């Protein structure tokens, strides 16, 4: 017994080392056990790495608990929910007008190919792939249209941008869902010129409509005048025909005039009498 140890208390050096070694082993085992059980969160997929190399032979790991070999294997979690990328861009139109717009891309990594995406690009795929694709496509498409067409053909421009972005991201197993483009913004000088042009076109359209209205009204008045003239002619012709018939009747029948007098008499004694007291009946002239 060492002179520095008292009987009944203390432990031997060997026993102390054994206890410490056991504690270390337990710690190591606990760490390894915790590393062997890994969880892939909801809305994510797990990329399995063997010695930091992507295992492309195995599909991405589904949500839930997974057991791997500690130290050798690790799991990288990648979100596969719908994500949003917003980018303000500046470009030039076909007629060299400065154009500013904002593009919003709703996308999601292909759940069945996130291991390939991670191997080719890594976790920073948004800045490495999506951002350059959006910027380049917007510049490329807007250069195919002049500034006025970017306004008048907006649906076609939007369709071209959507198609090209979708194609470029699909190469990296990124699925695009919705691509939104805000209104194209131009320089203050060009915007003022566009407003002046639109105002001039509106005034020209109004003048054309006024001219058309005047022409229609003139034709209507012309037709009304023709109708009125035709009615007057018809009335005159009718009156002339009536006079002709009366004249023929008088010529063929001398008693026709006396018959007309009797037809016009209202049954009352006349106020004017002729010679010898003969009643004189006045025949109304005209209708």
Secondary structure, DSSP 8 states (H G I E B T S, - for coil): --TTS-TTS---HHHHHHHHHHHHHHHHHHHHHHHHEEEE-TTEEEEEEETTEE-TTS--B-SEEEE--TTTEEEEEEE-S-EEEEEEEEEE-TT--EEEEEEEEEEEE-TTSHHHHHHHT-TTHIIIIIHHHHHHHHHHHHTTS-HHHHHHTHHHHHHHHHHHHHHHHHTTTEEEEEEEE---EE-HHHHHHHHHHHHHHHHHHHHHHHHHHHHHHHHHHHHHHHHHHHHHHHHHHHHHHHHHHHHHHHHH-TTHHHHHHHHH--SS--S-B-GGG-B--------
